[in-house]
Amino acid sequence: MFLSVLKVVQNINSYLQVIIMILIFSTGLLLTSRNRFMQVTKFGYSMKYTIGKTIKETVSKDDKEKKSKVSPFAAFATAVAGTVGTGNIVGVATAIIAGGPGAIFWMWFSAFFGMVTNYSENTLGIYFRDKDKSGEYRGGAMYYIVRGLGKGFKWLAVLFAIFAVIASIGYNFAQSNSISTTLVGAFDSKISDWIVKLLIGVVIAVILGLVIIGGIRRISNVTSLLVPFMALLYIILAIIIICMNISALPHAFKLIFKNAFSLKSVGGGILGYTIIKACRYGVARGIFSNEAGLGSSVMAHSAADVKEPVDQGLWGIFEVFLDTFVICTLTALIILTSGVDISGNLKGSEIGLWVFKHNLGTFGTVIYRIILPLFAFTTIISWSYYGEKAIEYVFGFKSKLIYKIIFICLVVLGATLSVDLVWELADTFNILMAIPNLIALILLSGLVAKITKNYFDRKKGKNAKPLLSYDENQNEKMFIEEYVDRGYSYEKARSMYEENMNLEE
C-alpha cells in the first residue's frame, strides 16, 4: 500500500516539476530583465544595505527603542530560518542521488533568477501589506494577488493560501522527520526506533509550542539568535572538510558541469535524459531550499518595521545568495569531495552524517546531530508562521490558535513517517503553492519594475512620486515619517511629499 502511494505521488511530481520548472525560469527571466539584472548590477548595493547595514547597526543607540518591533534583520532571520533547513543538507544530497551531480548546476541556475524573484515577492509584500487586529503587519502573496490584480483574482489568492497551509504541514512533516531520523541513531537502546522517534516528536512539539504561541515577535527573537549561529558554524565546518579534501575539488566541479550537460540516449534515440533529470531535481530541490517563487518567506519579510518596499526586497537577494550559492554549494562540495556513495544506497540524511563522521570523526557525528536538528527546527518555526498567516486569510483571525494547536500535534506524526514519502509530498505541496504566486508575479512584474526605478531615482536625488504603499493615505504617512526620522521637520516633510505628488509620473 505504502509503495503504491509513493509511486503515485512520484508520478504526479514528475509532471508538476516540469510545469514548475518552466514557470520558475520564465518568471525569473521576466523579472530579471524588467529589473535590469539587478542581482548583478545591484548586488554590491544589496549586500551593503542589508547584512552590511545590520552589522554596522548592532551597536546603534536606537536598538533598545526597537525591541518591541520586528526589525528588517529579524524578519530576514525568520525567513532564512524557513529557507536554511534540511533542504540545504538532506535536500542537496537527495538531489545529487536522484539527478546526479549536475543537479547542483541547475540549483545555481534557478537561484540566479530566484534572487530577483524573491526580491520581487518581498517588495510587493511590503507594498501591499496591512495590519491585523493585534497591530502586527501582515502580508503575502494572497494580499498582493487581490490588491494588485483586483478582486476578480480573489479565488487565486484563496487557492494560494490553502496550498500554503498544506505546504506548511508538508514542511512540518519533512523537518520533524529529519530531526527524528538524525537523532534516533544517537540512542543505543533496546526500545524500537519507532518509539524513540515518537518520543523525539513529543519533545519537539513541546518546545515548538513554547515558541510559536508567542507570535511573530518571539519567533523572530528565537530565529535571530539561532540562524546566525547555525549558519556560521555549518559554513566553517564545511570549509574545513573541503580543505581536508582539496585535491578532489577540481574533479567535483567537473562532475557538476559535465553531468549537467551530458547527453544520454534513452530507448528510441531520445537525447537529453540526464539533462532533464538533473534539471528537474535541481530545480525542485532548489525551490525547496531557497523558496524563491513559493511566496512563503514574503510573509515573514512583510512583518518588518520598514517603510521602503525595496529596502526589504533587497534582503530577498541576499537570502537566496546565502541559501543556495553559499550553503547549498558547500554541502554539494563536501559530498562530492569526500568520496561518499551517491549511487542511492544511502539516503539524504545518511549521506550528510557519513561525510561529517568520515572527515571529523566522533566530533563530526555529534556536531551533525546538533546542526541538522537546529536547521530543521528553525524551519518548522518559520513555516508555522506562514501557515498561520495563510489560514488567517481564509478563515479569519480566530482560526490562528486552532491552527497552531493542530500544527504542534502534527510534529509528532511527522517524526514517525517514512522519509521517501515525506519528501515527495513536500515537493508536491511546494509546487501547488508556487503556481498561483508565480502567475501573480508575472502579472505584477511591471509594478515591481516601477517601484524599483522609483526607489533608485529618489536615492539619486531625483524628484519622484514615492511608492511606499498601495494605500495613498499610508503612502503619505510613511513618506512623512521617513523624512522626519531623517531629521526633517514635519512641515518640511509634508511639503516635500506634496511637491512630489504634484509631479507627473
C-alpha positions in Angstrom: 0.0 0.0 0.0 2.8 2.4 1.0 4.8 1.7 -2.1 1.8 2.3 -4.4 1.0 5.6 -2.7 4.7 6.7 -3.0 4.7 5.7 -6.7 1.5 7.7 -7.4 3.0 10.8 -5.7 6.3 10.4 -7.6 4.4 10.2 -10.9 2.4 13.3 -10.2 5.6 15.2 -9.2 7.3 14.2 -12.4 4.7 16.2 -14.3 4.3 19.0 -11.8 8.1 19.5 -11.7 8.2 20.1 -15.5 5.4 22.7 -15.1 7.1 24.5 -12.2 10.5 24.4 -13.9 9.1 26.3 -16.9 7.2 28.7 -14.7 10.2 29.4 -12.4 12.6 30.1 -15.3 10.1 32.2 -17.3 9.1 34.3 -14.2 12.7 34.7 -13.1 13.8 35.7 -16.5 11.0 38.2 -17.0 11.6 39.8 -13.6 15.3 39.9 -14.1 15.1 41.6 -17.5 12.5 44.1 -16.3 14.6 45.0 -13.3 17.8 45.2 -15.4 19.6 42.1 -13.9 19.7 43.8 -10.5 21.1 40.6 -8.9 24.3 41.5 -10.7 24.1 45.3 -11.1 22.8 46.0 -7.6 24.4 43.1 -5.8 27.0 45.2 -4.1 24.3 47.7 -3.1 22.1 45.0 -1.7 24.9 43.5 0.4 25.9 46.9 1.8 22.4 47.9 2.7 21.2 44.6 4.1 23.8 42.5 6.0 26.4 45.3 5.9 24.0 47.8 7.4 22.8 45.3 10.1 26.4 44.6 11.3 27.0 48.4 11.5 23.8 49.0 13.5 24.4 46.3 16.1 26.0 48.9 18.3 23.3 51.5 17.5 21.9 53.6 20.3 18.4 53.0 18.9 18.4 49.2 19.5 16.6 49.5 22.9 13.8 51.5 21.4 13.2 49.0 18.6 13.0 45.8 20.8 9.2 45.9 20.6 9.3 45.9 16.8 10.3 43.3 14.2 13.5 44.7 12.7 14.3 44.1 9.0 17.0 41.7 10.1 14.7 39.8 12.4 12.2 39.4 9.6 15.0 38.3 7.4 16.2 35.8 10.0 12.7 34.3 10.3 12.6 34.0 6.5 16.1 32.4 6.4 15.1 30.1 9.2 12.4 28.8 6.8 14.8 28.5 3.9 18.1 27.4 5.5 16.9 24.0 6.7 17.4 20.4 5.9 16.9 21.3 2.2 20.4 22.6 2.4 21.8 19.3 3.6 19.3 16.5 3.0 17.7 18.2 0.0 21.0 18.7 -1.7 22.1 15.1 -1.1 18.8 13.8 -2.3 19.1 16.0 -5.5 22.5 14.5 -6.2 21.3 11.0 -5.7 18.2 11.5 -7.9 19.6 13.8 -10.6 23.3 13.3 -10.4 26.0 16.0 -9.6 24.6 18.1 -12.5 21.5 18.9 -10.3 23.7 21.4 -8.5 24.3 23.4 -11.6 20.5 23.7 -12.1 20.2 24.7 -8.5 22.6 27.6 -9.2 20.7 28.4 -12.5 17.3 28.6 -10.8 18.8 30.5 -7.8 20.4 33.2 -10.1 16.9 34.2 -11.4 15.4 33.3 -8.0 17.3 36.2 -6.4 15.1 38.7 -8.3 12.0 36.6 -7.9 12.5 36.6 -4.1 13.3 40.4 -4.2 10.0 41.0 -6.1 7.9 39.0 -3.7 9.3 40.9 -0.7 8.9 44.3 -2.4 5.3 43.5 -3.3 4.7 42.1 0.2 5.7 45.4 1.9 3.9 47.5 -0.7 0.5 45.7 -0.3 0.6 44.8 3.4 -1.7 46.0 6.2 -2.1 45.4 9.9 -4.1 42.7 11.7 -6.3 43.1 14.8 -3.3 42.9 17.1 -1.5 45.7 15.3 1.1 43.5 13.6 1.9 43.9 9.9 0.7 41.1 7.7 1.4 40.5 4.0 2.0 37.8 1.5 1.1 36.6 -2.0 -2.6 36.4 -1.1 -2.6 40.2 -0.4 -0.7 41.3 -3.5 -2.8 39.0 -5.6 -6.1 40.6 -4.6 -4.9 44.2 -4.1 -2.6 44.2 -7.1 -4.7 42.2 -9.6 -8.2 43.1 -8.4 -11.0 41.3 -6.5 -11.6 39.2 -9.6 -8.5 37.2 -8.6 -9.7 36.5 -5.1 -10.1 32.8 -6.0 -6.3 32.7 -6.9 -5.4 34.3 -3.5 -7.6 31.8 -1.6 -6.1 28.9 -3.6 -2.6 30.1 -2.7 -3.5 30.4 1.0 -5.0 26.9 1.0 -1.9 25.4 -0.6 0.3 27.4 1.8 -1.4 25.8 4.8 -1.0 22.3 3.2 2.7 23.2 2.4 3.3 24.2 6.0 2.2 20.8 7.0 4.5 19.3 4.4 7.4 21.2 5.8 6.4 20.3 9.3 6.5 16.6 8.3 9.8 16.8 6.4 11.7 18.7 9.0 10.4 16.8 12.1 11.1 13.6 10.2 14.7 14.8 9.5 15.2 15.6 13.2 13.9 12.2 14.4 15.9 10.3 11.7 19.1 12.1 12.6 18.7 11.7 16.4 17.4 8.2 16.6 20.8 6.8 15.8 22.3 8.6 18.8 20.2 6.4 21.2 21.6 3.0 21.9 18.7 1.3 23.5 16.5 -1.8 23.2 13.5 0.3 22.5 12.2 0.2 18.9 13.2 3.1 16.6 9.6 4.0 16.1 9.1 4.6 19.9 12.2 6.7 20.1 11.1 8.8 17.1 7.7 9.2 18.8 9.3 10.5 22.0 11.5 12.8 19.9 8.4 14.1 18.2 6.8 14.9 21.5 9.8 16.8 22.8 9.9 18.8 19.5 6.2 19.6 19.8 6.6 20.9 23.4 9.5 23.2 22.6 7.8 24.4 19.4 4.6 25.2 21.3 6.6 27.4 23.7 8.0 29.4 20.8 5.1 29.8 18.3 2.4 30.6 20.8 4.3 33.9 21.4 3.7 35.1 17.9 6.0 36.7 15.3 8.0 38.8 17.8 9.0 35.7 19.8 9.6 33.7 16.6 11.8 36.5 15.2 13.7 36.7 18.5 14.5 33.0 18.5 15.5 32.8 14.9 17.6 36.0 15.2 19.7 34.1 17.8 19.8 30.6 16.2 20.1 31.4 12.5 23.4 33.3 12.5 24.9 30.7 14.9 24.0 27.6 13.0 24.7 29.1 9.6 28.1 30.3 10.5 29.0 27.0 12.3 28.0 25.0 9.3 29.9 27.2 6.9 33.1 27.0 8.9 32.9 23.2 9.3 32.1 22.7 5.6 35.1 24.8 4.6 37.3 22.7 6.9 36.0 19.5 5.3 36.6 20.9 1.8 40.1 21.9 2.7 40.8 18.4 4.0 39.8 17.1 0.6 41.1 20.0 -1.5 42.7 17.7 -4.1 39.3 16.4 -5.1 37.8 19.9 -5.6 38.5 20.3 -9.3 37.0 16.9 -10.0 33.9 17.8 -8.0 33.3 20.9 -10.2 34.0 18.8 -13.3 31.3 16.3 -12.2 28.8 19.1 -11.7 29.3 20.8 -15.1 29.8 17.6 -17.1 26.8 15.9 -15.6 24.6 18.9 -16.1 25.1 19.0 -19.9 25.8 15.3 -20.7 23.6 13.7 -23.3 22.4 10.2 -23.0 20.3 8.0 -25.3 17.2 6.5 -23.9 15.2 3.9 -25.8 14.5 5.0 -29.4 17.3 7.5 -29.5 15.7 10.2 -27.3 18.5 12.5 -26.1 18.9 14.6 -23.1 17.5 12.3 -20.4 20.3 13.1 -18.0 19.9 16.9 -18.5 16.1 16.7 -17.9 16.6 14.5 -14.8 19.3 16.7 -13.4 17.4 19.9 -14.2 14.2 18.6 -12.7 15.7 17.5 -9.4 18.0 20.5 -9.2 15.1 23.0 -9.6 12.8 21.0 -7.3 15.4 20.9 -4.5 16.4 24.5 -5.2 12.9 25.6 -4.7 12.6 23.5 -1.5 15.8 25.1 -0.2 15.6 28.8 -1.1 11.8 29.1 -1.6 12.2 31.7 -4.3 8.9 31.7 -6.2 6.9 30.0 -3.5 5.6 33.2 -1.9 6.3 31.9 1.6 9.2 33.9 3.0 7.4 37.1 2.0 5.0 36.5 4.9 7.9 36.9 7.3 9.5 39.8 5.5 6.1 41.7 5.5 6.2 41.8 9.3 9.4 44.0 9.2 9.4 47.5 10.6 10.5 49.2 7.4 8.9 51.8 5.2 10.6 51.3 1.8 9.4 48.1 0.0 12.7 47.9 -1.9 14.7 48.0 1.4 13.2 44.7 2.5 13.2 43.4 -1.1 17.0 43.6 -1.1 17.1 41.1 1.8 15.5 38.6 -0.7 18.5 38.8 -2.9 20.9 38.2 0.0 18.6 35.4 1.3 18.8 33.3 -1.9 22.5 34.1 -2.3 23.3 32.8 1.2 21.0 29.8 1.0 21.9 28.4 -2.4 25.2 29.9 -3.6 26.9 29.6 -0.2 25.3 26.9 2.0 23.9 24.5 -0.7 27.1 24.8 -2.7 29.2 24.0 0.4 27.0 21.0 1.0 27.4 19.7 -2.6 31.2 20.2 -2.4 31.7 18.3 0.9 29.6 15.4 -0.6 31.4 15.3 -3.9 35.0 15.7 -2.4 34.6 13.2 0.4 34.1 10.1 -1.7 30.7 9.2 -0.3 28.5 6.7 -2.2 25.9 8.7 -4.2 24.5 5.7 -6.1 21.4 5.6 -4.0 22.5 3.0 -1.3 22.5 5.8 1.3 19.6 8.2 1.9 19.9 12.0 2.0 20.3 12.4 5.8 22.6 9.4 5.9 25.0 10.9 3.4 25.4 14.1 5.5 26.1 12.0 8.6 28.6 9.9 6.7 30.5 12.9 5.4 30.8 14.5 8.8 31.8 11.3 10.5 34.3 10.3 7.8 36.1 13.6 7.9 35.7 14.8 11.5 35.2 11.5 13.4 33.1 11.4 16.6 33.2 15.2 16.8 31.7 15.4 13.3 28.9 12.9 14.2 27.9 14.9 17.3 28.0 18.2 15.5 25.9 16.9 12.6 23.3 15.6 15.1 23.2 19.1 16.5 23.3 21.2 13.4 20.7 19.3 11.3 18.0 19.3 14.1 18.7 23.1 14.6 18.3 23.7 10.9 15.1 21.7 10.8 13.6 23.1 14.0 14.0 26.8 12.9 12.4 25.8 9.6 9.4 24.3 11.4 9.1 27.6 13.4 9.0 29.7 10.3 6.6 27.5 8.4 4.2 27.5 11.4 4.0 31.3 11.0 3.5 31.0 7.2 0.6 28.6 7.7 -0.8 30.8 10.4 -0.9 33.8 8.2 -2.4 31.8 5.3 -5.2 30.2 7.4 -6.0 33.6 8.9 -6.5 35.0 5.4 -9.0 32.2 4.6 -10.8 31.7 7.9 -10.2 34.8 9.9 -8.1 36.0 12.9 -9.6 33.5 15.4 -8.6 30.5 13.4 -4.9 31.0 14.1 -4.9 29.4 17.6 -6.7 26.3 16.3 -4.1 26.0 13.5 -1.2 26.4 16.0 -2.5 23.5 18.1 -3.0 21.2 15.2 0.4 22.1 13.7 2.1 21.3 17.0 0.4 17.9 17.2 1.3 17.1 13.7 5.0 17.4 14.5 4.7 14.1 16.4 3.2 12.4 13.4 5.8 13.8 11.1 8.6 12.4 13.2 7.4 8.8 12.7 6.6 8.9 8.9 8.6 7.3 6.1 11.4 9.6 4.7 10.7 9.0 1.0 7.0 9.7 1.1 7.6 12.8 3.3 10.0 14.5 0.8 7.8 13.6 -2.2 4.7 15.1 -0.6 6.7 18.2 0.4 7.7 18.7 -3.3 4.0 18.3 -4.3 2.8 20.9 -1.8 5.6 23.4 -2.8 4.7 23.2 -6.5 1.0 23.7 -5.9 1.7 26.7 -3.7 4.1 28.2 -6.1 1.9 28.2 -9.2 -0.6 30.9 -8.1 2.2 33.1 -6.7 4.2 32.9 -10.0 1.2 33.8 -12.0 0.7 36.9 -9.8 4.4 37.8 -10.1 4.3 37.7 -13.9 1.2 39.9 -14.0 2.7 42.4 -11.4 6.2 42.4 -12.9 5.6 45.9 -14.4 4.7 47.3 -10.9 7.8 45.8 -9.4 10.0 47.4 -12.0 8.2 50.7 -11.4 8.7 50.6 -7.6 12.3 49.7 -8.1 13.0 52.5 -10.5 11.2 54.9 -8.3 13.4 53.9 -5.3 16.7 54.3 -7.0 15.6 57.5 -8.7 14.9 59.0 -5.3 18.2 57.6 -4.0 19.9 59.6 -6.8 18.2 62.8 -5.6 15.5 62.9 -8.4 12.1 64.2 -7.6 9.6 61.3 -8.0 6.3 60.3 -6.5 7.1 58.0 -3.6 5.8 54.4 -3.9 5.7 53.0 -0.4 2.2 51.6 -0.2 -0.8 50.8 -2.4 -2.8 52.9 0.1 -2.4 56.6 -0.7 -3.0 57.6 2.9 -0.5 55.1 4.1 1.9 56.2 1.4 1.8 59.8 2.6 2.1 58.9 6.3 5.1 56.6 5.7 6.8 59.2 3.5 6.5 61.9 6.1 7.6 59.5 8.9 10.6 58.5 6.9 11.8 62.1 6.4 11.0 63.1 10.0 13.2 60.2 11.1 16.0 61.6 8.9 15.8 64.9 10.7 13.4 67.0 8.6 10.6 68.9 10.3 7.0 67.6 9.9 6.1 70.6 7.9 9.1 70.3 5.6 8.5 66.5 5.1 4.8 67.1 4.2 5.8 69.9 1.8 8.3 67.5 0.1 5.6 64.9 -0.2 3.1 67.3 -1.8 5.7 68.6 -4.3 6.4 65.0 -5.3 2.8 64.2 -5.6 2.2 67.1 -8.0 4.9 65.7 -10.3 3.6 63.8 -13.3 4.5 60.1 -13.3 
